[in-house]
Amino acid sequence: MTERLLVTMKPISLKTLAPILIGMAFASAPGVLQAQVSLATVVDLAQRNSSAVRLAELDVQKAQSALSETKDAFVPSVELASGLPFVPSVGFTGGVPSILSGTAQSLVFSLPQYKYIRAAHAGLKAAELNLKEAREQAALDASSAYIEFDTLDRELDTAHQQEGFAERLVAIEQERAEAGVDPLSELLQARLTAAQLQLKRMHLETRAATLAKQVAILTGLPVGSVLPDHASIPEIPAVGADEARRVPIAVQSAQSLATSKRFVARGDRLNEYIPQLSFNALYSRSTKILNDFDNYYRNPIPTDNFSSGFSIQIPLFDLGRALKTKESSTEALRATVEAEQAQKQNDLQIASLTGSLRELDALAEVASLKQEIAAEQLKTVLAQLELGNGAGSGPGAPAQLSPKAEQLARIDERQKYQEALDAGLDLSKARLNLLRALGHMEDWLHELHAK
């Protein structure tokens, strides 16, 4: 008779499948292909590729096995054994020869074991929270690197524009110096400006290459294959210390671990004086092959033998158990202190980030205002170059602007734009860290995947 096995496959959503397909496409490409990848995809790939996440998943599996092991103490364990003789026995060896024997035993009642089960439950919860914490950390690392990568990408475009303006400035000063309008120092100053902008561009390229490598390590994609998509970055909410706090996942995990240690200590303490009830059963089938055991007994040895019953173990004095209780109690106290320390460190981090955010917010506003002022000054310079300054050419009138003023104004405006980008990057990173410290990182990740 042939049986058919029907397998029902759960449909995979597009959001779940997209990161896998992107990773397979890059992995199978003959060369390094560049493509815009959204922040949500980078975060998903980073969480899948993170070694910390994989280790946390293994810890969850280990905790699940530990919980099953504590529960299985109440499930009878059955063992079979065989004692076939190899050569004929000589004399009375003291045991009944059996061709097959089986034993079954299990706990029936044990208060300490119930404490161990509750400890395993708390340990599993701690492992699951630790997995969630590892996923959030991977998401935070990927988000920070991606946002910085996107900022550097825009800064590099600005740096190339500045170099173009600097080249035109040097050409203008070269002509003015040859014509005797400007001294040689002005030409040297223009060349210095161009060299400084070139050095800054090289510095930005080095940072961008480092971030490209970091993103590749986080996601598992080839180096240089990811181009940031600015539109995929959702706005990071401006939260503060007065925001409704949630217990951070790291603190919850530490608290669950401390709870698990306390239950273990209680179980060990109960083991010192609480009896436990066990069930035992034994079956053996005797053999008369290659032995003469019947000669030593009044009656022949029966072929089938079976016994069962309950056993009660009453602890009276066991120094080893007392020392184990002391050890587990110390571990429980240590885990409790570590959980309290994690909470205090998180509170301190919130206070520090809140203070830094005020300064970074003010710096970002100042940088934005400077960029707006520089943009307006550039418009003024362009208007004066086109229409004149309106002061005429009489005695005491200010000199008309030269073409080099336009290039200097453009360079300054782009410089102020870069400073505004840097200030915005620092502010975004601080907001992300504060979101995580306040326990709201998951909300932002939901918004990220919904974008």
ABEGO torsion letter per residue (X at the ends): XBBBBBBBBBBBBAAAAAAAAAAAAAAABABBBBBBBBAAAAAAAAAAABAAAAAAAAAAAAAAAAAAAAAAAABBBBBBBBBBBABBBBEBAGBBBBABBBBBBBBABBAAAAAAAAAAAAAAAAAAAAAAAAAAAAAAAAAAAAAAAAAAAAAAAAAAAAAAAAAAAAAAAAAAAAAGABBAAAAAAAAAAAAAAAAAAAAAAAAAAAAAAAAAAAAGBBBGABBBBAAABBBBBBBBAABBBBBBAAAAAAAAAAAAAAAAAAAAAAAAABBBBBBBBBBBBBBABGBAAAAABABBBBABBBBBEBBBBBBABBAAAAAAAAAAAAAAAAAAAAAAAAAAAAAAAAAAAAAAAAAAAAAAAAAAAAAAAAAAAAAAAAAAAAAEAGAEABBGBBBBBBAAAAAAAAAAAAAAAAAAAAAAAAAAAAAAAAAAAAGAAAAAAAAAAAX
